Amino acid sequence: MESEISDPLDRSSGSRFARVWSIGAGVLVLVTLPLWVTLPAWDVGYPRVSWLPWSPVAGVALVADSMALIVSLASLAAIAIGVQRRWLWWLVAAGLAASVLLDQHRLQPWAYQTILYGIVMGGLGWRSARPWIMAIAISVYFYSASGKIDFQFVHTVGNQMIHALAVPVGGVSDALATRLAFVLPISELLVALLLMLPLTRKLAGCGAIAMHVTLVAILGPWALDHSWGVLAWNILLAAQSWVLFVRPDVASINAPTAPSTAGPTVRPAGFRWAIAATVLFALLAPLGERFGYWDHWTSWALYSPHNSRAEIEIHQSAIDRLPPQAKPFLGEDADADRWHALDAEQWSLQWRLAPIYPQARYQLELALALAEQAELQRAIRVEVKGVSDRWSGKRKQSYLIGEEELRRAVGGFWL
């Protein structure tokens, strides 16, 4: 058995970090609330893609969603007002995990990060938790930067970002914007590497803050107009960098352990090893992202258009069977073949206030759920695009037509 005795960290830097993250996570849930609540009045026909082997009936889903959301938000609120109980973080992690099991769309990167933080801070005192929290935070920058050193990024999203940054100076040519786009991931990678070193950690923390402030300026409604969830997460990560890297409570970190009037909290050594193993897996699993063994968002492939995807098309004869809210997101019959592209990304942003989960596996299941819900049968076809090559941007592509082909394709995934 191994004993952890509460110390000043639990009342200083640890408490400060817990409050910052709990407030930020609560705000993120609220600005994406339609994603987390299944209410009849908010039913826009957007299919739920569960991770469970069965789909809960509407009443059960509503109760389960509501309970998971209440548990998560109530626990975050308690932490935010200063209630220092580690088990509240277990409730945060459990509530969010239950919500994600009910709908894969909810596995937003900030939700995944909060679940990991909840596991660490629920099981360890701040002195032990802080290195793991720092490792997770640094891994976000490292893998995010690695995913952007990519043909697709510099020619699309990175190019757009440089053009947005260059507006105050009169703009730049498209060719120059593409070349300058490499500066963005290289800068982020440099921040990640410098955060690993104690001597450069504060400087790198300031660099991370500057990076997130710049992203808010680029992605705000006055520029590229990304969702409020994206902006709120960048603000939260900037606040995290300040608390965790720039202004940590150094005196408390080096302070001797103080006795606790509540007595020691005794946990089995195996319990601590289980938490360490969980975090180590989360730190290493993104190495399999390019090979299809780990999802893009849980690998911190952020603003990275190299992700796999499934593009949905609906035949003109079946358009009337679609949910009314989906119809505005149908494109024109560009090829004069009576097939109309469905912009599921915009449907998601408009009605669920969150980006679509960027994974071919999920989007195939979404297409299948829509086909079953609207009884489309063979009036749906999907173009499946694999992960793009890092250097050429090329992808493997395949076409699926009808529910049966979609069902067989979905059955080919492990999860």
C-alpha positions in Angstrom: 0.0 0.0 0.0 1.1 3.6 -0.7 0.1 6.6 1.3 -0.6 10.1 -0.1 -1.0 12.8 2.5 -2.6 16.1 1.4 -0.2 18.9 1.2 -0.2 22.7 0.5 -0.3 21.9 -3.2 -3.9 20.8 -2.8 -4.8 24.2 -1.6 -2.6 26.3 -3.9 -1.4 25.6 -7.4 -3.4 22.3 -7.6 -6.5 24.1 -6.5 -5.9 27.0 -8.9 -5.4 24.6 -11.8 -8.5 22.6 -10.8 -10.7 25.7 -10.8 -9.4 27.0 -14.1 -10.0 23.7 -15.9 -13.4 23.1 -14.3 -14.6 26.5 -15.3 -13.3 26.1 -18.8 -14.7 22.6 -19.2 -18.1 23.8 -17.9 -18.2 26.6 -20.4 -17.3 24.3 -23.2 -20.2 22.0 -22.4 -22.6 24.9 -22.2 -21.5 26.5 -25.6 -22.0 23.0 -27.2 -25.1 22.1 -25.2 -27.2 20.7 -28.1 -24.4 18.1 -28.5 -24.9 16.8 -24.9 -28.7 17.0 -24.5 -31.3 14.8 -26.2 -34.5 16.7 -25.9 -37.5 16.2 -28.2 -37.6 19.9 -28.8 -34.0 19.8 -29.9 -34.3 16.8 -32.1 -33.0 17.9 -35.5 -32.8 14.4 -37.0 -29.0 14.3 -36.6 -28.3 10.6 -35.9 -26.9 9.4 -32.6 -23.9 7.0 -33.1 -23.6 5.0 -29.9 -20.5 3.1 -28.9 -22.8 0.6 -27.1 -23.7 -2.7 -28.8 -27.3 -1.6 -28.6 -29.1 1.7 -29.2 -31.1 2.9 -26.2 -34.7 3.7 -26.7 -35.6 7.4 -26.7 -36.8 7.6 -23.1 -33.8 5.7 -21.7 -31.4 7.8 -23.8 -33.0 11.0 -22.5 -32.6 9.9 -18.9 -29.1 8.6 -19.3 -28.0 11.7 -21.2 -29.6 14.0 -18.5 -28.0 12.1 -15.6 -24.5 12.1 -17.2 -24.8 15.8 -18.0 -26.0 16.7 -14.5 -23.3 14.7 -12.8 -20.6 16.3 -15.0 -21.8 19.9 -14.7 -22.6 19.6 -11.0 -19.1 18.2 -10.2 -17.4 20.8 -12.4 -19.4 23.6 -10.6 -18.4 22.2 -7.1 -14.7 22.2 -8.1 -15.0 25.7 -9.6 -16.3 27.1 -6.3 -13.5 25.5 -4.3 -14.7 22.2 -3.1 -11.5 20.2 -2.8 -12.6 16.6 -3.1 -10.8 14.3 -5.5 -13.8 12.0 -6.0 -15.5 15.0 -7.8 -13.0 14.5 -10.6 -13.9 10.8 -10.9 -17.5 12.0 -11.3 -16.5 14.4 -14.0 -14.6 11.7 -15.9 -17.4 9.2 -15.5 -20.1 11.6 -16.5 -18.3 12.7 -19.7 -17.3 9.1 -20.5 -20.9 7.9 -20.2 -22.1 10.7 -22.5 -19.4 9.7 -25.1 -20.5 6.1 -24.9 -24.0 7.2 -25.8 -22.9 9.3 -28.8 -19.4 9.2 -30.3 -19.8 12.7 -31.6 -19.2 13.9 -28.1 -15.6 12.7 -28.1 -14.5 16.3 -28.8 -10.7 16.7 -28.1 -11.4 18.9 -25.0 -13.8 16.4 -23.6 -11.2 13.6 -24.1 -8.6 15.8 -22.4 -11.0 16.5 -19.5 -11.6 12.8 -19.0 -7.9 12.1 -18.8 -7.4 15.0 -16.4 -10.3 13.7 -14.3 -8.7 10.2 -14.0 -5.3 11.7 -13.0 -6.6 14.3 -10.5 -9.3 11.9 -9.1 -6.7 9.3 -8.3 -3.6 11.3 -7.3 -2.6 14.2 -5.1 -1.4 17.3 -7.0 2.3 16.6 -6.3 2.0 13.2 -8.1 -0.7 14.4 -10.6 1.2 17.5 -11.9 3.9 15.7 -14.0 1.2 13.6 -15.7 -1.0 16.6 -16.4 2.0 18.4 -17.8 2.9 15.4 -20.0 -0.7 15.3 -21.4 -0.7 19.1 -22.0 2.7 18.9 -23.8 1.6 15.9 -25.9 -1.3 18.0 -27.3 1.2 20.5 -28.8 3.7 17.8 -29.9 1.2 15.6 -31.8 -0.8 18.6 -33.1 2.4 20.1 -34.6 3.4 16.7 -36.0 0.0 16.3 -37.8 0.4 19.7 -39.4 3.7 19.1 -41.1 1.7 17.8 -44.0 0.9 18.6 -47.6 -2.9 19.0 -46.9 -2.4 21.4 -44.0 0.0 23.8 -45.8 -2.2 23.9 -48.9 -5.5 24.3 -47.2 -6.0 25.2 -43.5 -2.5 26.5 -43.0 -2.8 28.6 -46.2 -6.0 30.1 -44.9 -4.5 30.9 -41.6 -1.6 32.7 -43.1 -3.9 34.7 -45.4 -6.0 35.7 -42.3 -2.8 36.8 -40.5 -1.6 38.8 -43.5 -4.7 40.9 -43.8 -3.4 43.8 -41.7 -0.3 44.0 -43.9 -2.2 43.9 -47.2 -2.1 40.2 -47.7 0.4 37.8 -49.4 0.4 35.7 -52.5 -1.0 32.2 -52.4 2.4 30.6 -53.1 4.0 32.6 -50.2 1.1 31.7 -47.9 1.7 28.0 -48.6 5.4 28.3 -47.8 4.8 30.4 -44.6 2.2 27.8 -43.4 5.1 25.6 -42.4 6.1 28.2 -39.8 2.9 27.4 -37.8 3.6 23.7 -37.0 7.3 24.3 -36.6 6.5 27.0 -34.0 4.1 24.7 -32.2 6.6 21.9 -32.2 9.3 24.2 -30.8 6.9 25.2 -28.0 6.3 21.5 -27.2 10.0 20.7 -27.0 10.8 23.8 -24.9 8.0 22.9 -22.5 9.8 19.6 -21.7 12.8 21.5 -20.3 12.6 23.1 -16.9 14.9 26.0 -17.9 12.8 27.0 -20.9 9.4 26.1 -19.6 8.2 29.6 -18.6 9.3 31.0 -21.9 7.6 28.2 -23.8 4.5 28.7 -21.7 4.4 32.4 -22.8 4.9 31.1 -26.4 1.9 28.8 -26.0 -0.2 31.6 -24.7 0.8 33.8 -27.7 -0.1 30.9 -30.0 -3.6 30.5 -28.6 -4.3 34.2 -28.6 -3.2 34.3 -32.3 -5.5 31.3 -33.0 -8.4 33.1 -31.4 -7.7 36.1 -33.6 -7.5 34.0 -36.7 -10.5 31.7 -36.0 -12.9 34.3 -34.4 -16.1 35.4 -36.0 -14.3 38.5 -37.4 -12.0 36.2 -39.5 -12.4 32.5 -40.3 -15.5 32.2 -38.1 -15.0 28.9 -36.3 -17.3 27.5 -33.7 -17.5 28.9 -30.1 -16.3 25.6 -28.8 -13.0 26.0 -30.7 -12.5 29.5 -29.4 -13.4 28.6 -25.8 -10.9 25.7 -25.9 -8.1 27.9 -27.1 -8.8 30.4 -24.3 -8.8 27.5 -21.8 -5.5 26.2 -23.1 -4.0 29.7 -22.8 -5.2 29.9 -19.2 -3.8 26.4 -18.6 -0.4 27.5 -19.9 -0.3 30.4 -17.5 -1.3 28.3 -14.5 0.7 25.2 -15.3 3.9 26.5 -17.0 4.3 30.3 -16.5 3.1 30.9 -12.9 3.2 27.6 -11.1 3.3 27.8 -7.3 7.1 27.1 -7.0 7.1 27.5 -3.3 4.4 25.0 -2.8 6.0 22.6 -5.3 9.2 22.5 -3.2 7.4 22.7 0.2 7.8 19.8 2.6 4.7 17.6 3.0 2.4 19.0 5.6 0.3 16.8 7.9 -3.4 16.6 7.2 -6.0 16.8 10.0 -8.2 14.5 7.9 -5.5 11.8 8.0 -3.7 10.1 5.2 -5.4 8.8 2.1 -4.2 5.3 1.5 -4.4 3.9 -2.0 -2.9 0.6 -3.3 0.3 1.0 -5.3 -1.5 -1.0 -8.1 -4.1 1.8 -8.3 -1.4 4.4 -8.9 0.2 2.1 -11.5 -3.2 1.7 -13.3 -3.5 5.5 -13.6 0.1 5.8 -14.9 -0.6 3.0 -17.4 -3.7 4.8 -18.6 -1.9 8.1 -19.2 1.1 6.3 -20.8 -1.3 4.6 -23.2 -2.9 8.0 -24.1 0.6 9.5 -24.6 1.8 6.7 -27.0 -1.4 5.7 -28.8 -1.3 8.7 -31.2 1.7 7.1 -32.8 -0.8 4.8 -34.5 -3.0 7.5 -35.9 -1.6 7.7 -39.4 -1.9 3.9 -39.7 -5.6 3.9 -38.6 -5.1 2.4 -35.2 -6.1 5.4 -33.2 -8.6 8.2 -33.9 -7.5 11.6 -35.2 -8.9 13.7 -32.5 -7.7 11.5 -29.7 -4.3 11.8 -31.4 -4.6 15.6 -31.2 -4.7 16.0 -35.0 -6.2 19.5 -34.7 -6.9 21.7 -37.7 -5.3 18.9 -39.7 -7.2 18.1 -42.9 -5.3 14.9 -43.5 -7.9 13.0 -41.6 -10.0 10.2 -43.1 -13.6 11.0 -44.0 -16.8 9.8 -45.6 -18.6 12.1 -48.0 -22.3 11.4 -48.1 -24.6 11.8 -51.2 -28.4 11.4 -51.3 -30.3 10.5 -54.5 -32.8 13.1 -55.6 -35.7 10.5 -55.4 -35.2 10.2 -51.6 -34.6 13.8 -50.5 -38.1 14.1 -49.1 -37.4 11.3 -46.6 -34.5 13.2 -45.0 -35.1 15.2 -41.7 -36.2 18.7 -42.6 -33.2 20.2 -40.9 -30.8 18.3 -43.1 -32.3 19.5 -46.4 -30.6 23.0 -46.4 -27.2 21.3 -46.4 -27.8 19.4 -49.6 -25.7 20.6 -52.5 -26.7 21.1 -56.1 -26.7 18.2 -58.6 -23.2 19.2 -59.9 -22.7 16.2 -62.1 -26.3 16.1 -63.4 -26.7 12.5 -62.1 -29.4 13.3 -59.6 -27.0 12.8 -56.6 -26.7 15.6 -54.0 -23.8 16.0 -51.6 -24.9 16.3 -47.9 -22.7 18.7 -46.0 -22.7 16.8 -42.6 -20.0 19.2 -41.3 -22.2 22.2 -41.6 -25.3 20.3 -40.4 -23.3 19.5 -37.2 -22.0 23.0 -36.7 -25.4 24.6 -37.3 -27.5 22.3 -35.1 -25.1 20.7 -32.6 -22.7 23.6 -32.3 -19.7 21.4 -32.7 -17.5 20.1 -35.6 -18.3 16.7 -36.9 -16.1 13.9 -35.5 -13.4 13.8 -38.2 -13.1 10.0 -38.7 -14.2 7.9 -41.6 -15.3 5.2 -39.1 -17.7 7.6 -37.4 -18.9 9.2 -40.5 -19.7 5.8 -42.1 -21.8 4.9 -39.0 -23.5 8.3 -39.3 -24.4 7.6 -42.9 -25.7 4.2 -42.0 -27.8 5.6 -39.1 -29.2 8.2 -41.4 -30.0 5.6 -44.1 -31.8 3.5 -41.6 -33.6 6.4 -40.0 -34.8 7.8 -43.3 -35.3 4.4 -45.0 -33.0 5.4 -47.9 -32.1 1.9 -48.9 -30.0 2.3 -52.1 -30.7 6.1 -52.3 -27.5 6.8 -50.4 -23.9 6.6 -51.5 -20.7 7.4 -49.7 -17.2 8.2 -50.9 -14.7 6.9 -48.3 -11.4 8.7 -48.3 -8.5 7.4 -46.3 -5.8 9.4 -44.5 -3.9 11.6 -47.0 -0.2 10.9 -47.7 1.9 13.3 -45.6 4.1 14.4 -48.6 1.8 14.2 -51.6 -1.7 14.7 -50.1 -3.0 11.7 -52.1 -5.7 9.4 -50.6 -7.1 6.0 -51.2 -10.8 6.3 -52.2 -13.7 3.9 -52.4 -17.4 4.1 -53.1 -20.3 2.5 -51.2 -23.9 2.4 -52.4 -26.9 1.5 -50.3 -27.4 0.4 -46.7 -26.0 -3.1 -47.2 -22.7 -2.0 -48.4 -22.5 0.6 -45.6 -23.3 -2.0 -43.1 -20.6 -4.3 -44.3 -18.0 -1.5 -44.3 -19.0 -0.5 -40.7 -18.5 -4.1 -39.6 -14.9 -4.0 -40.7 -13.8 -1.7 -37.8 -12.8 -3.0 -34.4 -14.9 -0.4 -32.6 
